[in-house]
Amino acid sequence: MATTLTSDKNLMDLLNHGVKDIYYAEKKIYKSLPKMIKAAKDPQLQQGLAQHREETLHQIERLEKVFESLSMRPKAEKCDAIDGIIDESAELLDLFGGTKTGDAAIIFSCQAIEHYEISRYGSMCAYARALGHDDVAQLFEETLAEEKNADKTLTGVAESTVNLAAEGDDMPQEDAAPTRPARAAAKETSGSSVKKSR
C-alpha cells in the first residue's frame, strides 16, 4: 500500500533540518570533549582533542553564519544520533578509563563522532550547492575539511602510539606482547634468549 504524504517537503526543508540537527550536535560535542581530554593519557591525543574543541567552537559560530545567510533563527533540534554516540562514549570511558586502552576507547568514540559529522556536512554542502547557496556551501566545506583532518589526526595517534600501548595493557609484564621494534629485533637474532620454552 502506497504511503500518502501529508505535506510537501523539499530539499530546502531537509537542509534547514540538517542545520538545526548539526547545530545541536556541535554544541553537545563541545560540552563532552573536556571529559575526554581530562581522561586521555597520551599527550598527542590530549593536544589533538583540545585543538579540536577550539575548532568546534568556531564551527558553532560558522553555523550561526549559516542560519543568518538562510534567514533562519539559530535553533538546535535534538539529534538522537549524536546523543547515542556520546552516551556510548561515556559508557566506554567508564569501562576502559584508567588504562592505556582508555585512550584507544576515546579514539574509537571520537572517530564515530567525526564520521557522523563528515557525513552530515558532506550532504549539506551538496544540498547548498544544488540550491544555489554557494556561500553556505563554502562555510560547510571549511568545517568538513576540519572534521576530515581531525579524523586523520586521530588515526595517526592511534597507529603511532595508542594502539601499540593498548596491545599489552592489563597483561603481566613478563607475558606482555613485545612491541613491533622488539619483534623485528627478535627475528634478526637467531637463537635469541628472547624465545621462551612454554
FIKOLZA-1660 file (N, C-alpha, C; in steps of 0.1 Angstrom, whole numbers, plus 5000, padded with zeros to 4 digits):
% residues 198
   i   px   py   pz ch aa at
   1 5008 4988 5000  A  M  N
   1 5000 5000 5000  A  M CA
   1 5009 5013 5000  A  M  C
   2 5006 5022 4991  A  A  N
   2 5014 5034 4990  A  A CA
   2 5012 5043 5002  A  A  C
   3 5023 5050 5005  A  T  N
   3 5022 5060 5016  A  T CA
   3 5018 5073 5011  A  T  C
   4 5008 5079 5017  A  T  N
   4 5003 5092 5013  A  T CA
   4 5011 5103 5021  A  T  C
   5 5017 5113 5014  A  L  N
   5 5024 5123 5020  A  L CA
   5 5014 5134 5025  A  L  C
   6 5016 5137 5038  A  T  N
   6 5007 5147 5044  A  T CA
   6 5011 5161 5041  A  T  C
   7 5023 5164 5037  A  S  N
   7 5028 5177 5034  A  S CA
   7 5039 5177 5024  A  S  C
   8 5041 5188 5017  A  D  N
   8 5051 5188 5007  A  D CA
   8 5064 5192 5014  A  D  C
   9 5075 5184 5012  A  K  N
   9 5088 5187 5018  A  K CA
   9 5098 5187 5006  A  K  C
  10 5107 5196 5007  A  N  N
  10 5117 5197 4996  A  N CA
  10 5131 5197 5001  A  N  C
  11 5141 5199 4992  A  L  N
  11 5155 5199 4996  A  L CA
  11 5158 5210 5006  A  L  C
  12 5152 5221 5004  A  M  N
  12 5155 5232 5013  A  M CA
  12 5150 5229 5027  A  M  C
  13 5139 5222 5029  A  D  N
  13 5134 5218 5042  A  D CA
  13 5144 5208 5048  A  D  C
  14 5150 5199 5040  A  L  N
  14 5160 5189 5045  A  L CA
  14 5172 5197 5049  A  L  C
  15 5177 5207 5042  A  L  N
  15 5188 5214 5046  A  L CA
  15 5186 5222 5059  A  L  C
  16 5174 5228 5060  A  N  N
  16 5171 5235 5072  A  N CA
  16 5171 5226 5084  A  N  C
  17 5165 5214 5082  A  H  N
  17 5165 5204 5093  A  H CA
  17 5180 5200 5097  A  H  C
  18 5188 5198 5086  A  G  N
  18 5202 5194 5089  A  G CA
  18 5210 5204 5096  A  G  C
  19 5208 5217 5093  A  V  N
  19 5215 5227 5100  A  V CA
  19 5211 5228 5115  A  V  C
  20 5199 5226 5118  A  K  N
  20 5194 5226 5132  A  K CA
  20 5200 5214 5139  A  K  C
  21 5200 5202 5132  A  D  N
  21 5205 5190 5138  A  D CA
  21 5220 5191 5141  A  D  C
  22 5228 5196 5132  A  I  N
  22 5242 5196 5134  A  I CA
  22 5246 5207 5144  A  I  C
  23 5237 5217 5145  A  Y  N
  23 5240 5228 5155  A  Y CA
  23 5238 5222 5169  A  Y  C
  24 5228 5214 5171  A  Y  N
  24 5227 5207 5184  A  Y CA
  24 5239 5198 5186  A  Y  C
  25 5243 5190 5176  A  A  N
  25 5254 5181 5177  A  A CA
  25 5267 5188 5181  A  A  C
  26 5270 5199 5174  A  E  N
  26 5282 5206 5177  A  E CA
  26 5283 5211 5191  A  E  C
  27 5272 5216 5196  A  K  N
  27 5271 5221 5210  A  K CA
  27 5273 5210 5220  A  K  C
  28 5267 5198 5217  A  K  N
  28 5268 5187 5225  A  K CA
  28 5282 5181 5226  A  K  C
  29 5289 5181 5214  A  I  N
  29 5302 5177 5213  A  I CA
  29 5312 5186 5221  A  I  C
  30 5309 5199 5219  A  Y  N
  30 5318 5209 5226  A  Y CA
  30 5317 5207 5241  A  Y  C
  31 5305 5203 5246  A  K  N
  31 5304 5201 5261  A  K CA
  31 5310 5188 5265  A  K  C
  32 5310 5178 5256  A  S  N
  32 5315 5165 5260  A  S CA
  32 5330 5163 5259  A  S  C
  33 5337 5171 5251  A  L  N
  33 5351 5170 5249  A  L CA
  33 5360 5172 5262  A  L  C
  34 5357 5181 5271  A  P  N
  34 5366 5183 5283  A  P CA
  34 5368 5170 5291  A  P  C
  35 5357 5162 5292  A  K  N
  35 5358 5149 5299  A  K CA
  35 5368 5140 5292  A  K  C
  36 5367 5139 5279  A  M  N
  36 5377 5131 5272  A  M CA
  36 5391 5136 5272  A  M  C
  37 5392 5149 5272  A  I  N
  37 5406 5155 5273  A  I CA
  37 5412 5152 5286  A  I  C
  38 5404 5153 5297  A  K  N
  38 5409 5150 5310  A  K CA
  38 5413 5135 5312  A  K  C
  39 5405 5126 5306  A  A  N
  39 5407 5112 5307  A  A CA
  39 5419 5107 5299  A  A  C
  40 5422 5114 5288  A  A  N
  40 5433 5109 5279  A  A CA
  40 5446 5110 5286  A  A  C
  41 5454 5100 5283  A  K  N
  41 5468 5099 5289  A  K CA
  41 5478 5102 5279  A  K  C
  42 5476 5099 5266  A  D  N
  42 5486 5102 5256  A  D CA
  42 5486 5117 5253  A  D  C
  43 5498 5123 5254  A  P  N
  43 5500 5138 5252  A  P CA
  43 5495 5143 5238  A  P  C
  44 5498 5135 5228  A  Q  N
  44 5493 5138 5214  A  Q CA
  44 5478 5138 5213  A  Q  C
  45 5472 5128 5220  A  L  N
  45 5458 5127 5220  A  L CA
  45 5451 5139 5227  A  L  C
  46 5457 5142 5239  A  Q  N
  46 5452 5153 5246  A  Q CA
  46 5452 5166 5238  A  Q  C
  47 5464 5168 5232  A  Q  N
  47 5466 5181 5224  A  Q CA
  47 5456 5181 5212  A  Q  C
  48 5455 5170 5205  A  G  N
  48 5446 5169 5194  A  G CA
  48 5431 5172 5198  A  G  C
  49 5427 5166 5209  A  L  N
  49 5413 5168 5213  A  L CA
  49 5411 5183 5218  A  L  C
  50 5421 5189 5225  A  A  N
  50 5420 5202 5229  A  A CA
  50 5419 5212 5217  A  A  C
  51 5427 5209 5207  A  Q  N
  51 5427 5217 5195  A  Q CA
  51 5414 5216 5188  A  Q  C
  52 5408 5204 5187  A  H  N
  52 5396 5202 5180  A  H CA
  52 5384 5208 5188  A  H  C
  53 5385 5209 5201  A  R  N
  53 5375 5216 5209  A  R CA
  53 5374 5231 5205  A  R  C
  54 5386 5237 5203  A  E  N
  54 5386 5251 5198  A  E CA
  54 5380 5252 5184  A  E  C
  55 5383 5243 5176  A  E  N
  55 5377 5243 5162  A  E CA
  55 5362 5241 5163  A  E  C
  56 5358 5233 5172  A  T  N
  56 5343 5231 5174  A  T CA
  56 5336 5244 5177  A  T  C
  57 5342 5252 5186  A  L  N
  57 5337 5265 5189  A  L CA
  57 5335 5274 5177  A  L  C
  58 5345 5274 5168  A  H  N
  58 5345 5281 5156  A  H CA
  58 5334 5275 5146  A  H  C
  59 5333 5262 5147  A  Q  N
  59 5323 5256 5138  A  Q CA
  59 5308 5260 5142  A  Q  C
  60 5306 5261 5155  A  I  N
  60 5293 5266 5160  A  I CA
  60 5291 5280 5155  A  I  C
  61 5301 5289 5156  A  E  N
  61 5300 5302 5151  A  E CA
  61 5297 5303 5136  A  E  C
  62 5304 5294 5129  A  R  N
  62 5302 5292 5114  A  R CA
  62 5287 5289 5111  A  R  C
  63 5282 5279 5119  A  L  N
  63 5268 5275 5117  A  L CA
  63 5258 5287 5120  A  L  C
  64 5262 5296 5129  A  E  N
  64 5253 5307 5132  A  E CA
  64 5253 5317 5120  A  E  C
  65 5265 5317 5112  A  K  N
  65 5265 5325 5100  A  K CA
  65 5256 5318 5089  A  K  C
  66 5256 5305 5089  A  V  N
  66 5247 5298 5080  A  V CA
  66 5232 5301 5083  A  V  C
  67 5228 5301 5096  A  F  N
  67 5215 5305 5099  A  F CA
  67 5211 5319 5094  A  F  C
  68 5221 5328 5096  A  E  N
  68 5219 5342 5092  A  E CA
  68 5217 5342 5076  A  E  C
  69 5226 5335 5069  A  S  N
  69 5225 5335 5055  A  S CA
  69 5212 5329 5049  A  S  C
  70 5207 5319 5057  A  L  N
  70 5194 5313 5053  A  L CA
  70 5182 5320 5059  A  L  C
  71 5184 5331 5065  A  S  N
  71 5173 5339 5072  A  S CA
  71 5166 5330 5082  A  S  C
  72 5173 5323 5090  A  M  N
  72 5168 5314 5100  A  M CA
  72 5173 5319 5114  A  M  C
  73 5164 5317 5124  A  R  N
  73 5169 5320 5137  A  R CA
  73 5177 5308 5142  A  R  C
  74 5189 5310 5148  A  P  N
  74 5197 5299 5153  A  P CA
  74 5189 5291 5163  A  P  C
  75 5187 5278 5159  A  K  N
  75 5179 5269 5168  A  K CA
  75 5184 5255 5167  A  K  C
  76 5187 5249 5178  A  A  N
  76 5191 5235 5178  A  A CA
  76 5179 5226 5178  A  A  C
  77 5180 5215 5171  A  E  N
  77 5170 5205 5170  A  E CA
  77 5176 5192 5176  A  E  C
  78 5170 5186 5186  A  K  N
  78 5175 5174 5192  A  K CA
  78 5179 5163 5182  A  K  C
  79 5192 5159 5184  A  C  N
  79 5197 5149 5175  A  C CA
  79 5199 5136 5182  A  C  C
  80 5191 5126 5180  A  D  N
  80 5192 5113 5187  A  D CA
  80 5204 5106 5184  A  D  C
  81 5209 5107 5171  A  A  N
  81 5221 5100 5167  A  A CA
  81 5233 5104 5175  A  A  C
  82 5236 5117 5176  A  I  N
  82 5247 5122 5184  A  I CA
  82 5246 5119 5199  A  I  C
  83 5234 5120 5204  A  D  N
  83 5231 5117 5218  A  D CA
  83 5236 5102 5220  A  D  C
  84 5232 5093 5211  A  G  N
  84 5235 5079 5213  A  G CA
  84 5250 5077 5212  A  G  C
  85 5257 5083 5203  A  I  N
  85 5272 5082 5201  A  I CA
  85 5279 5087 5214  A  I  C
  86 5274 5098 5219  A  I  N
  86 5281 5104 5231  A  I CA
  86 5278 5096 5243  A  I  C
  87 5266 5091 5244  A  D  N
  87 5262 5082 5256  A  D CA
  87 5271 5070 5256  A  D  C
  88 5273 5064 5244  A  E  N
  88 5281 5052 5243  A  E CA
  88 5296 5055 5246  A  E  C
  89 5300 5067 5242  A  S  N
  89 5314 5071 5246  A  S CA
  89 5316 5072 5261  A  S  C
  90 5306 5077 5268  A  A  N
  90 5307 5078 5282  A  A CA
  90 5307 5064 5288  A  A  C
  91 5300 5055 5283  A  E  N
  91 5300 5041 5288  A  E CA
  91 5313 5035 5286  A  E  C
  92 5319 5037 5274  A  L  N
  92 5332 5031 5271  A  L CA
  92 5343 5037 5280  A  L  C
  93 5342 5050 5283  A  L  N
  93 5351 5056 5293  A  L CA
  93 5350 5050 5307  A  L  C
  94 5338 5047 5311  A  D  N
  94 5336 5040 5323  A  D CA
  94 5342 5026 5323  A  D  C
  95 5341 5019 5312  A  L  N
  95 5346 5006 5311  A  L CA
  95 5361 5005 5310  A  L  C
  96 5367 5014 5302  A  F  N
  96 5381 5014 5299  A  F CA
  96 5390 5025 5305  A  F  C
  97 5383 5035 5311  A  G  N
  97 5391 5046 5317  A  G CA
  97 5401 5041 5327  A  G  C
  98 5412 5048 5328  A  G  N
  98 5422 5045 5338  A  G CA
  98 5433 5035 5333  A  G  C
  99 5431 5030 5321  A  T  N
  99 5441 5021 5315  A  T CA
  99 5445 5027 5301  A  T  C
 100 5456 5022 5296  A  K  N
 100 5461 5027 5283  A  K CA
 100 5451 5023 5272  A  K  C
 101 5442 5013 5274  A  T  N
 101 5432 5010 5265  A  T CA
 101 5421 5021 5265  A  T  C
 102 5421 5029 5275  A  G  N
 102 5412 5040 5276  A  G CA
 102 5414 5050 5265  A  G  C
 103 5427 5053 5261  A  D  N
 103 5429 5062 5250  A  D CA
 103 5424 5056 5237  A  D  C
 104 5426 5043 5235  A  A  N
 104 5420 5037 5223  A  A CA
 104 5405 5038 5223  A  A  C
 105 5399 5037 5235  A  A  N
 105 5384 5038 5235  A  A CA
 105 5380 5052 5232  A  A  C
 106 5388 5062 5237  A  I  N
 106 5384 5076 5234  A  I CA
 106 5385 5078 5219  A  I  C
 107 5396 5073 5212  A  I  N
 107 5397 5075 5198  A  I CA
 107 5386 5068 5191  A  I  C
 108 5382 5056 5195  A  F  N
 108 5371 5048 5190  A  F CA
 108 5358 5056 5190  A  F  C
 109 5356 5063 5201  A  S  N
 109 5344 5071 5202  A  S CA
 109 5344 5084 5194  A  S  C
 110 5356 5091 5194  A  C  N
 110 5357 5103 5187  A  C CA
 110 5357 5101 5172  A  C  C
 111 5362 5090 5167  A  Q  N
 111 5361 5088 5153  A  Q CA
 111 5346 5085 5148  A  Q  C
 112 5338 5079 5157  A  A  N
 112 5324 5077 5154  A  A CA
 112 5317 5091 5153  A  A  C
 113 5321 5100 5162  A  I  N
 113 5316 5113 5161  A  I CA
 113 5320 5120 5148  A  I  C
 114 5333 5119 5145  A  E  N
 114 5338 5126 5133  A  E CA
 114 5331 5121 5121  A  E  C
 115 5330 5108 5120  A  H  N
 115 5323 5102 5108  A  H CA
 115 5309 5106 5106  A  H  C
 116 5302 5108 5118  A  Y  N
 116 5288 5113 5117  A  Y CA
 116 5289 5127 5112  A  Y  C
 117 5298 5135 5117  A  E  N
 117 5298 5149 5112  A  E CA
 117 5302 5150 5097  A  E  C
 118 5312 5142 5093  A  I  N
 118 5316 5142 5079  A  I CA
 118 5305 5139 5070  A  I  C
 119 5297 5129 5074  A  S  N
 119 5285 5125 5065  A  S CA
 119 5275 5136 5065  A  S  C
 120 5272 5143 5076  A  R  N
 120 5263 5154 5076  A  R CA
 120 5267 5166 5068  A  R  C
 121 5280 5171 5071  A  Y  N
 121 5285 5182 5064  A  Y CA
 121 5286 5180 5049  A  Y  C
 122 5290 5168 5045  A  G  N
 122 5292 5164 5031  A  G CA
 122 5278 5165 5024  A  G  C
 123 5268 5160 5030  A  S  N
 123 5254 5160 5024  A  S CA
 123 5249 5175 5023  A  S  C
 124 5251 5182 5034  A  M  N
 124 5245 5196 5035  A  M CA
 124 5253 5205 5025  A  M  C
 125 5265 5203 5023  A  C  N
 125 5273 5210 5013  A  C CA
 125 5267 5208 4999  A  C  C
 126 5264 5195 4996  A  A  N
 126 5259 5192 4983  A  A CA
 126 5245 5198 4981  A  A  C
 127 5237 5198 4992  A  Y  N
 127 5223 5204 4991  A  Y CA
 127 5224 5219 4989  A  Y  C
 128 5233 5226 4996  A  A  N
 128 5235 5240 4995  A  A CA
 128 5239 5244 4981  A  A  C
 129 5249 5236 4975  A  R  N
 129 5253 5239 4961  A  R CA
 129 5241 5237 4952  A  R  C
 130 5234 5226 4953  A  A  N
 130 5222 5224 4944  A  A CA
 130 5212 5235 4945  A  A  C
 131 5210 5241 4957  A  L  N
 131 5200 5251 4959  A  L CA
 131 5206 5265 4956  A  L  C
 132 5218 5266 4952  A  G  N
 132 5224 5279 4948  A  G CA
 132 5229 5287 4960  A  G  C
 133 5230 5281 4971  A  H  N
 133 5236 5288 4983  A  H CA
 133 5251 5285 4984  A  H  C
 134 5258 5291 4975  A  D  N
 134 5273 5288 4974  A  D CA
 134 5280 5294 4987  A  D  C
 135 5275 5305 4992  A  D  N
 135 5281 5310 5005  A  D CA
 135 5280 5300 5016  A  D  C
 136 5268 5294 5017  A  V  N
 136 5266 5284 5028  A  V CA
 136 5274 5272 5025  A  V  C
 137 5275 5267 5013  A  A  N
 137 5283 5256 5009  A  A CA
 137 5298 5258 5013  A  A  C
 138 5303 5270 5011  A  Q  N
 138 5317 5273 5014  A  Q CA
 138 5319 5272 5029  A  Q  C
 139 5309 5276 5037  A  L  N
 139 5310 5275 5052  A  L CA
 139 5311 5260 5056  A  L  C
 140 5302 5252 5050  A  F  N
 140 5302 5238 5053  A  F CA
 140 5315 5231 5049  A  F  C
 141 5321 5236 5037  A  E  N
 141 5333 5230 5033  A  E CA
 141 5345 5232 5042  A  E  C
 142 5345 5244 5048  A  E  N
 142 5355 5247 5058  A  E CA
 142 5355 5238 5070  A  E  C
 143 5343 5236 5075  A  T  N
 143 5341 5227 5086  A  T CA
 143 5344 5212 5082  A  T  C
 144 5339 5208 5070  A  L  N
 144 5341 5195 5066  A  L CA
 144 5356 5192 5065  A  L  C
 145 5364 5201 5060  A  A  N
 145 5379 5199 5059  A  A CA
 145 5385 5197 5073  A  A  C
 146 5380 5205 5083  A  E  N
 146 5385 5204 5097  A  E CA
 146 5381 5190 5103  A  E  C
 147 5369 5185 5100  A  E  N
 147 5364 5172 5105  A  E CA
 147 5373 5161 5099  A  E  C
 148 5375 5162 5086  A  K  N
 148 5384 5152 5080  A  K CA
 148 5398 5152 5085  A  K  C
 149 5403 5164 5088  A  N  N
 149 5417 5165 5094  A  N CA
 149 5417 5159 5108  A  N  C
 150 5406 5162 5116  A  A  N
 150 5406 5157 5129  A  A CA
 150 5406 5141 5129  A  A  C
 151 5398 5136 5120  A  D  N
 151 5397 5121 5119  A  D CA
 151 5411 5115 5115  A  D  C
 152 5418 5122 5106  A  K  N
 152 5431 5118 5101  A  K CA
 152 5441 5118 5113  A  K  C
 153 5440 5129 5121  A  T  N
 153 5449 5131 5133  A  T CA
 153 5447 5119 5143  A  T  C
 154 5434 5116 5145  A  L  N
 154 5431 5105 5155  A  L CA
 154 5436 5092 5150  A  L  C
 155 5435 5090 5137  A  T  N
 155 5441 5077 5131  A  T CA
 155 5456 5077 5133  A  T  C
 156 5463 5088 5131  A  G  N
 156 5477 5089 5132  A  G CA
 156 5482 5086 5146  A  G  C
 157 5475 5092 5156  A  V  N
 157 5478 5090 5170  A  V CA
 157 5476 5075 5174  A  V  C
 158 5464 5070 5169  A  A  N
 158 5461 5056 5172  A  A CA
 158 5472 5046 5167  A  A  C
 159 5476 5048 5155  A  E  N
 159 5485 5039 5148  A  E CA
 159 5500 5041 5153  A  E  C
 160 5503 5053 5157  A  S  N
 160 5517 5056 5161  A  S CA
 160 5520 5052 5176  A  S  C
 161 5510 5054 5185  A  T  N
 161 5513 5051 5199  A  T CA
 161 5502 5044 5206  A  T  C
 162 5490 5048 5205  A  V  N
 162 5479 5044 5214  A  V CA
 162 5476 5029 5212  A  V  C
 163 5474 5024 5200  A  N  N
 163 5471 5010 5198  A  N CA
 163 5482 5001 5203  A  N  C
 164 5494 5005 5200  A  L  N
 164 5505 4996 5205  A  L CA
 164 5506 4996 5220  A  L  C
 165 5503 5007 5226  A  A  N
 165 5504 5007 5241  A  A CA
 165 5492 4999 5246  A  A  C
 166 5481 4999 5240  A  A  N
 166 5469 4992 5245  A  A CA
 166 5471 4977 5243  A  A  C
 167 5479 4973 5233  A  E  N
 167 5481 4959 5230  A  E CA
 167 5485 4951 5242  A  E  C
 168 5494 4956 5250  A  G  N
 168 5499 4949 5262  A  G CA
 168 5492 4953 5275  A  G  C
 169 5482 4961 5274  A  D  N
 169 5475 4966 5286  A  D CA
 169 5469 4954 5294  A  D  C
 170 5470 4955 5307  A  D  N
 170 5464 4945 5316  A  D CA
 170 5471 4932 5316  A  D  C
 171 5482 4931 5309  A  M  N
 171 5489 4918 5309  A  M CA
 171 5500 4918 5319  A  M  C
 172 5504 4907 5325  A  P  N
 172 5515 4906 5334  A  P CA
 172 5528 4910 5326  A  P  C
 173 5537 4917 5332  A  Q  N
 173 5548 4923 5325  A  Q CA
 173 5556 4912 5317  A  Q  C
 174 5558 4901 5323  A  E  N
 174 5566 4891 5317  A  E CA
 174 5559 4884 5305  A  E  C
 175 5546 4885 5304  A  D  N
 175 5538 4879 5293  A  D CA
 175 5534 4889 5283  A  D  C
 176 5537 4902 5285  A  A  N
 176 5532 4912 5276  A  A CA
 176 5538 4910 5262  A  A  C
 177 5530 4913 5252  A  A  N
 177 5535 4911 5238  A  A CA
 177 5545 4921 5235  A  A  C
 178 5556 4917 5229  A  P  N
 178 5567 4927 5226  A  P CA
 178 5562 4937 5216  A  P  C
 179 5568 4949 5216  A  T  N
 179 5565 4959 5207  A  T CA
 179 5570 4955 5193  A  T  C
 180 5566 4962 5183  A  R  N
 180 5570 4959 5169  A  R CA
 180 5585 4959 5167  A  R  C
 181 5592 4970 5172  A  P  N
 181 5606 4970 5171  A  P CA
 181 5613 4958 5178  A  P  C
 182 5607 4954 5190  A  A  N
 182 5613 4943 5197  A  A CA
 182 5611 4930 5189  A  A  C
 183 5599 4929 5182  A  R  N
 183 5596 4917 5174  A  R CA
 183 5606 4916 5162  A  R  C
 184 5609 4928 5156  A  A  N
 184 5618 4928 5145  A  A CA
 184 5632 4924 5150  A  A  C
 185 5636 4929 5161  A  A  N
 185 5650 4926 5167  A  A CA
 185 5650 4911 5170  A  A  C
 186 5640 4905 5175  A  A  N
 186 5639 4891 5178  A  A CA
 186 5641 4882 5165  A  A  C
 187 5635 4887 5154  A  K  N
 187 5636 4879 5142  A  K CA
 187 5651 4879 5136  A  K  C
 188 5657 4891 5139  A  E  N
 188 5671 4892 5133  A  E CA
 188 5681 4884 5142  A  E  C
 189 5677 4881 5154  A  T  N
 189 5687 4874 5163  A  T CA
 189 5683 4859 5164  A  T  C
 190 5690 4851 5156  A  S  N
 190 5686 4837 5157  A  S CA
 190 5691 4831 5170  A  S  C
 191 5683 4822 5175  A  G  N
 191 5687 4816 5188  A  G CA
 191 5687 4825 5200  A  G  C
 192 5679 4836 5198  A  S  N
 192 5680 4847 5208  A  S CA
 192 5673 4842 5221  A  S  C
 193 5678 4847 5232  A  S  N
 193 5673 4843 5246  A  S CA
 193 5659 4849 5248  A  S  C
 194 5654 4857 5238  A  V  N
 194 5640 4863 5239  A  V CA
 194 5630 4852 5238  A  V  C
 195 5634 4841 5231  A  K  N
 195 5625 4830 5229  A  K CA
 195 5624 4822 5242  A  K  C
 196 5612 4819 5246  A  K  N
 196 5610 4811 5258  A  K CA
 196 5603 4798 5255  A  K  C
 197 5607 4787 5262  A  S  N
 197 5600 4775 5260  A  S CA
 197 5588 4775 5269  A  S  C
 198 5577 4771 5264  A  R  N
 198 5564 4771 5272  A  R CA
 198 5561 4757 5277  A  R  C
% end
